[in-house]
């Protein structure tokens, strides 16, 4: 039976909730937790079974890769390649926040985010949502997927998810989450940056940090 914890209850020890989340993730279980504007399924990025379960619950098409979230920039540098000065400047400006970085993973990582390790890049960011960011800082890289069926809108309410109680260990409830923009997505190669999707952070915002932002033809 999944446990339910309120993140809005000021009487609850937040550090204890983080410990509970980390313990569940290290046991290979999933949790449901809030990001900025949606609830997500969360698992240990290095646990193949946990990542596979995220995709099964969402009914993702074959080859879809989970996004990765981490708590600190140094962790990103440790699991990726080509994290050069331009990328560092952008991430220091916009993280934590709605900037998603598509970048080549470090060689030798023993994980499968759902693409059978065929993609030459991973999608990664540090969220502004402080609870999940703290969990990622304590646990290491986390794989996430919106807690909704593939192709359906992400859910902002904690009342229904496409999962049975036995499919996840705990729900960390922050009530109804606010509506908001999607993340801005950039791709990095040889420290060059290509804008893949404009979102919360505009092209002008990015170019205020570095003018060397390419856009698709």
N, C-alpha and C positions, 0 to 999 in steps of 0.2 A: 504494500500500500504506500503510495507516494505521500511524502510529508509536504505540508504547506507552511511556509514561513512568510510573515509580513515584513516588508522592508519599510513600512510606514509606521510601525509601532516603535515609538521612542524608548519604550521600556526594554526592548530586546537588545541584547549584546551583539552589536554588529560583527565584532571579531569572531564570535561564536558561530554566526551564520556563515562567515567566510570559511571557517574551519570545516563546517559541515559540508559545504559545497565542494571544497577541495578534497575531502575524504571520499565523497561519492565519486568524484571524477577519477581519483586515483584507483578506485575499486573497479573502474571500467564502466561505470553507470553514467546515464545522462541526467542532466538537470534542465529545467526551464527557468530562464532568467530574463530580465528586461535589458534591452539596449536602449538607445535614445528614444526611438519611436516605434519599437516593436518587441514582442517577446520572441526568444529564439531557443531552439534546442542547442544544448552545449555538451561537448564531450572532449576528452583528452585527444589532442590532435595526433598523438603517436599511438593511440589505441585503435587498431584497425576495426575491431568489433564495434566500438562505440561510434566511429565515423560511419560505418556501414549502416548502423541502426538509424542514425539521423536521416540518411538517404531513403531507407525503407519507410520510415514514418512519413516522410514528405512525399514519397512516391516519385522521387526524382528520376528523370530519364538517365539511362546509362551514360557514364562519362562525365556527369556533372561533378564539379569539385566543390567541396565545402570551403567557406571563407575561414581565415585564421585571424584570431585576435590575440594580442599580447598586452602586457602591462607596461613595458618599458622599451625605449628605442634600442638599448644595447641588446635586448633579446632578439629584436628584428635583425640587427646586424649579424648576430650569431647564427641565424638560420637562413640567411639570404646571401646572394652574391651581388656585386655591382652597386653596393650602397655607398655611392660616392658623395662628394661635397654638395652637389646640387640637390640630390635626394635628401641628404641630411638637413639642408637648410629648409626645404619644404616641410619635412616631417617635424622639425623643431618648431616651426611656425604654426602648423595646423593640427598637431597631435597634442593631447587627446582631442579627437574630433572626427568629423565626417570626411576624412580623406582616406580613400582606399588605394593601396599601392599594389600594382601588379608587377612582380619582380621575380627573377630567377631564384629558386631555392638553392641553398648550399648543397654541394655534392655530398652524398653519403647519408642523407637523412633517411631514416627507416620509417617512412609513413606512406599512407595512401589516402589522399583526401577524397577519393571517389572516382578519380580519373585513371586509375591503375598506373599512376606515375608516368603518364604519357605527356602531360602538359609541361611546357618549359618555363612556366611561371606560376606563382601562387598569388592569391589576393589576401592582403594582410592590412590590419590597421590597429591603432590603439583607440578604444572607444572613450567617449566622454562620460558614458554611463559608469559611475564610480564603483558600484558594487561589482559588476562583472570585470572591470579593470583591476580591482583589488584581487579578485579570485584568480585572474590570469597572472598577476604578479606573483602570487603565492604558489600557483600550480605549474606554471609554464604555458606554452602555446595551447590554445583551445580551438577546436573546430566548431563552427556554428552553422546553423541553417535556420531560416525563419520557421517559427512553430506554426506552420500552415502547410497545406498541400501545395505541391509545386504548381506554379502558375496562378495561385490564388493570392489575394492581398494579404500582406502580413497582418497579424492580429495585434491590436493595441490593448485589448482587454484580457483579463486573466480568467475568463469564465469558460472558455472552450478551446481545446487543442486536439488535433488529430492523433491522439495517443490514449492508451489505457493507463490506469494508475500504475500497472506493473511495468510499463515501458520506460519509466523514468523514476529517479529516486526522490526528487524534491522539486517543488515549485517555489520560487522566490518572488513573492507578489508585491508589485509596486502600484497596484491599482490600474486605472485606465491611463495609458501613456499618451502624451500629447502628439498631435499630428505634426509632421515636419518634413523637410526635404530629404531626398536620398543623398547618399554620399557621392562625392566627386571621385571619379576613378581615373587614375593615371597609370601609364605603363612606363617602366624604366628599362633602358638598355644602353650599356656603355655610358651611363650617367646622363644620357639624353632622356627627355621626358616628353611623352605623347599624351595629350588629353583624350581619354576614352569616353568619358561621360561627365558632362557638367552637372553639378548638383548644388549642395549647400555652399560649396566654394566655387566662385566664378573663375573664368579664365583670367579676368583682370586681377583677381586676388592672387592667383598663382604667379602671374607675370610681375606683380609687385615685389615678389621674392626673387624671382629669376626670369629674365625675358626669354630664356631659351625653352619655351613651351611650344611644342608643335601641335598642330591640329590635323585631323584626318583630311585628306584631299577631297 
